[in-house]
Amino acid sequence: MKYSLMILALVTPLLAVAAEEQAMSPTAPLVYVNQNIGFNVKGFKYKQSEFPCNIDKVMVDNLVEKAKSNGLRFEPVATAAKIRNGVIPVLLIDVEQLVLGGDHQFGTKQASNLPKVQITAALLKGKDNMVTAKHTCAIMTLNELTPSSNVLDLGTPGLTVCDATQKCLKDLSKDVVEWIEPQIR
C-alpha cells in the first residue's frame, strides 16, 4: 500500500456511516472515481496537469465507460465533500510507474523498460476499510515493437506513444472494473 493512498485515507476521514444505512436511489452512483489521480514517486515533484498523453483524464473516462457497459454506475468526482461522503465507496488511483520507452520512464527504475503503465487502485469503503491492488498494462508487446531510431514512434508508422498508451489504459480500466465489481455487488 503506497504512502499517498494511506495519507488520503487518513487526512480525509470519511463521515461515520449511520447504523441504519441510508437508502440509495436506483440512479445513485455505486462508486465515486477520484479524478485527482496521483503520481507516487519518492522525491519526484509531478503536477497532475503534466501527465503525458492525458493518462489521468483518459483513465477516468475509460473507467466510467467500462463500468457503464458492465451495468455499474461510476461517477467521477474531484471535491472533498463527495470523497468524504461516508456511504458511496471511492476509487483512488496512484500511478506507480509510467514507461514510455528507454528514455521516457517515470517511477522505479527496472531492468525492463518495455512501455507500460502500473497503478495502485484503492477502494475506500469506509473509515477503516480500504483494499488495494496493483494493476499493470503493457503499452506495446514485444511482437508489436519494430526497430526504430526514435523511441517515441515505437517503430510503427501511424502509431504514436499516446495512441498505444490509450489502448493500454482501456485494458487497465477493464481490469480495475472487474476487480471492483464483486466488492460492490
BAPA-87017 format. One record per residue (C-alpha): residue number from 1; residue in one letter; z, x, y negated. Coordinates in steps of 0.25 Angstrom, whole numbers, plus 5000, padded with zeros to 4 digits. Layout:
BEGIN
<NUM A <Z X Y>> ...
//
This chain:
BEGIN
<1 M <5000 5000 5000>> <2 K <4996 5006 4987>> <3 Y <5005 5008 4975>> <4 S <4997 5000 4965>> <5 L <4997 4987 4974>> <6 M <5012 4989 4976>> <7 I <5014 4991 4961>> <8 L <5007 4978 4958>> <9 A <5015 4970 4969>> <10 L <5028 4976 4962>> <11 V <5024 4975 4948>> <12 T <5018 4961 4948>> <13 P <5028 4954 4957>> <14 L <5024 4940 4962>> <15 L <5031 4928 4957>> <16 A <5040 4923 4968>> <17 V <5034 4913 4977>> <18 A <5041 4900 4977>> <19 A <5048 4895 4990>> <20 E <5038 4884 4991>> <21 E <5024 4890 4990>> <22 Q <5016 4883 4979>> <23 A <5005 4874 4984>> <24 M <4992 4881 4982>> <25 S <4980 4873 4977>> <26 P <4968 4874 4986>> <27 T <4960 4881 4976>> <28 A <4971 4891 4972>> <29 P <4967 4906 4976>> <30 L <4973 4911 4989>> <31 V <4973 4925 4983>> <32 Y <4972 4932 4970>> <33 V <4964 4944 4969>> <34 N <4969 4954 4959>> <35 Q <4958 4959 4950>> <36 N <4965 4971 4945>> <37 I <4961 4980 4957>> <38 G <4968 4993 4956>> <39 F <4963 5007 4959>> <40 N <4975 5014 4966>> <41 V <4972 5029 4966>> <42 K <4984 5038 4963>> <43 G <4982 5046 4950>> <44 F <4969 5039 4946>> <45 K <4968 5030 4934>> <46 Y <4958 5020 4936>> <47 K <4955 5008 4928>> <48 Q <4950 4995 4935>> <49 S <4938 4994 4925>> <50 E <4934 5007 4931>> <51 F <4932 5003 4945>> <52 P <4918 5007 4949>> <53 C <4908 4996 4954>> <54 N <4918 4986 4949>> <55 I <4924 4986 4962>> <56 D <4937 4978 4957>> <57 K <4929 4967 4952>> <58 V <4919 4967 4964>> <59 M <4930 4967 4974>> <60 V <4938 4955 4967>> <61 D <4925 4947 4967>> <62 N <4922 4950 4981>> <63 L <4936 4947 4986>> <64 V <4935 4933 4979>> <65 E <4921 4930 4984>> <66 K <4925 4935 4999>> <67 A <4938 4926 4998>> <68 K <4930 4914 4994>> <69 S <4920 4916 5005>> <70 N <4932 4916 5015>> <71 G <4937 4903 5009>> <72 L <4948 4910 5001>> <73 R <4952 4909 4986>> <74 F <4954 4923 4979>> <75 E <4955 4923 4964>> <76 P <4954 4936 4956>> <77 V <4966 4938 4946>> <78 A <4970 4948 4936>> <79 T <4982 4942 4930>> <80 A <4996 4946 4934>> <81 A <5000 4931 4934>> <82 K <4991 4928 4945>> <83 I <4994 4940 4953>> <84 R <5009 4937 4952>> <85 N <5007 4922 4956>> <86 G <5016 4923 4968>> <87 V <5008 4913 4976>> <88 I <4994 4918 4978>> <89 P <4992 4931 4985>> <90 V <4986 4942 4977>> <91 L <4975 4952 4982>> <92 L <4977 4966 4976>> <93 I <4968 4978 4977>> <94 D <4968 4993 4975>> <95 V <4956 5001 4976>> <96 E <4961 5013 4984>> <97 Q <4948 5021 4986>> <98 L <4934 5019 4980>> <99 V <4924 5029 4985>> <100 L <4910 5028 4979>> <101 G <4906 5042 4985>> <102 G <4910 5056 4985>> <103 D <4910 5058 4970>> <104 H <4916 5044 4967>> <105 Q <4929 5042 4974>> <106 F <4942 5035 4969>> <107 G <4954 5035 4977>> <108 T <4960 5044 4988>> <109 K <4950 5056 4992>> <110 Q <4946 5055 5006>> <111 A <4936 5064 5015>> <112 S <4927 5052 5016>> <113 N <4920 5048 5003>> <114 L <4912 5037 5008>> <115 P <4911 5026 4998>> <116 K <4922 5015 5000>> <117 V <4932 5006 4993>> <118 Q <4946 5006 4998>> <119 I <4956 4996 4993>> <120 T <4970 4991 4996>> <121 A <4971 4976 4995>> <122 A <4985 4969 4994>> <123 L <4988 4955 4996>> <124 L <5000 4951 4987>> <125 K <5006 4939 4993>> <126 G <5020 4939 4987>> <127 K <5030 4947 4980>> <128 D <5033 4956 4993>> <129 N <5021 4952 5001>> <130 M <5009 4961 4999>> <131 V <4999 4966 5010>> <132 T <4989 4977 5008>> <133 A <4977 4982 5016>> <134 K <4967 4993 5013>> <135 H <4952 4989 5013>> <136 T <4940 4998 5012>> <137 C <4925 4996 5012>> <138 A <4914 5006 5013>> <139 I <4904 5006 5001>> <140 M <4894 5012 5010>> <141 T <4893 5016 5024>> <142 L <4888 5030 5029>> <143 N <4875 5024 5034>> <144 E <4872 5018 5021>> <145 L <4874 5031 5013>> <146 T <4862 5040 5012>> <147 P <4862 5054 5006>> <148 S <4861 5054 4991>> <149 S <4864 5063 4979>> <150 N <4870 5052 4971>> <151 V <4883 5046 4978>> <152 L <4882 5034 4968>> <153 D <4869 5029 4974>> <154 L <4874 5031 4988>> <155 G <4860 5035 4992>> <156 T <4855 5021 4994>> <157 P <4845 5017 4984>> <158 G <4849 5004 4977>> <159 L <4863 5004 4981>> <160 T <4874 5009 4971>> <161 V <4888 5012 4974>> <162 C <4893 4999 4967>> <163 D <4883 4991 4976>> <164 A <4889 4997 4988>> <165 T <4903 4996 4983>> <166 Q <4902 4981 4980>> <167 K <4897 4979 4994>> <168 C <4909 4987 4999>> <169 L <4918 4978 4991>> <170 K <4912 4965 4997>> <171 D <4917 4971 5011>> <172 L <4930 4975 5005>> <173 S <4933 4961 4999>> <174 K <4929 4955 5013>> <175 D <4939 4964 5020>> <176 V <4950 4960 5009>> <177 V <4948 4945 5010>> <178 E <4948 4946 5025>> <179 W <4961 4954 5025>> <180 I <4968 4944 5015>> <181 E <4963 4931 5021>> <182 P <4973 4930 5033>> <183 Q <4984 4933 5023>> <184 I <4982 4922 5014>> <185 R <4978 4911 5024>> 
//
